[in-house]
Amino acid sequence: MAAQHHTLGDQEVGLSGKVGFFWIVMNRDGRDALLCNAIELSDAEHYGEVLTHPGGHYEYWEAMKQRGPAWLRARNLSAELLRTEYEDWPRGRVVYHVKKAKFITYADPRVRTGARIALVRTAFRMADIKLVVREDSHYRLPPPSLIPDAEY
């Protein structure tokens, strides 16, 4: 995959990945699927030392509900999503740490399977990029897990 060239302040980096937020949900066959909003680094905003998507899970989920079952069918996603809340599904966010020059995924521990990480990698164009996965209190159901950071 050819890397795209982005200028990040005074640091120039050749990258192909995206940033954004996601959920692991069900497709119409009951299998894992990704519902996400991923954007190019050139469209991301700075938040401290990272580049991130300016939007959030709640707003996107509410907009998805307004779009209705036809919108979900067009994406092969289950209409069951319309009867649930955004916190009901494993979710996370992909950011890019500018100084460390790496992508970090903050995610619910239930995302940490090879198949689910592969869904994230595909949607965020990170097939050949090292990905650090961390837990975050925003994306976890109680009680807190003690799983350490992992690299995939």
Salt bridges, closest charged atoms under 4 A:
GLU12 OE1 - HIS5 NE2 2.99
ASP29 OD2 - ARG31 NH1 3.82
ASP32 OD2 - ARG116 NE 2.65
GLU40 OE2 - LYS18 NZ 3.79
GLU40 OE2 - ARG125 NH1 2.77
GLU49 OE1 - HIS97 NE2 3.09
GLU49 OE2 - LYS99 NZ 3.61
GLU80 OE2 - ARG83 NH2 2.39
GLU85 OE2 - LYS65 NZ 3.22
ASP108 OD2 - ARG110 NH2 2.72
GLU135 OE2 - ARG112 NH1 3.98
GLU135 OE1 - ARG140 NH1 3.17
ASP136 OD1 - HIS138 ND1 2.83
ASP149 OD2 - ARG134 NE 2.97
GLU151 OE1 - LYS130 NZ 3.13
